[in-house]
Amino acid sequence: MHIEIMDGATVINTILADETFAEQNYPGAWRVAAVQPSDAPVPQHRHISVGAFFDRFGALKWAILADQTATVKAVVQDAAVRKYIDLDRADLPDGLQVLITAGHAVDVQAILTAPIQPQELP
């Protein structure tokens, strides 16, 4: 558990220990931290497999994959070499905009915000 080491009313350090260790090493100068590891928010990664990413384009997927435009090929290749697609990656909307500029009617918000399904996980 997280134990806060105190100097009066001031927390001077936080350690991972049990109450016995804290009392033996910091007698009377510790408290159990209010937020414990199980209470702390767990970061939610929004990663999907590369295949699932392309599947989010629906019927447009085939036209995008077949598009020989240099910029579209670059976006496809960039996605294809990754282990997964991070839907929160800062440059992903720009990559999707490249597809739109090339004439593909991509619904950016649907691709980026649709709930991740178990079968989409990397």
Order of alpha helices (4+ residues) and beta strands (2+ residues): beta-beta-alpha-beta-beta-alpha-alpha-alpha-beta-alpha-alpha
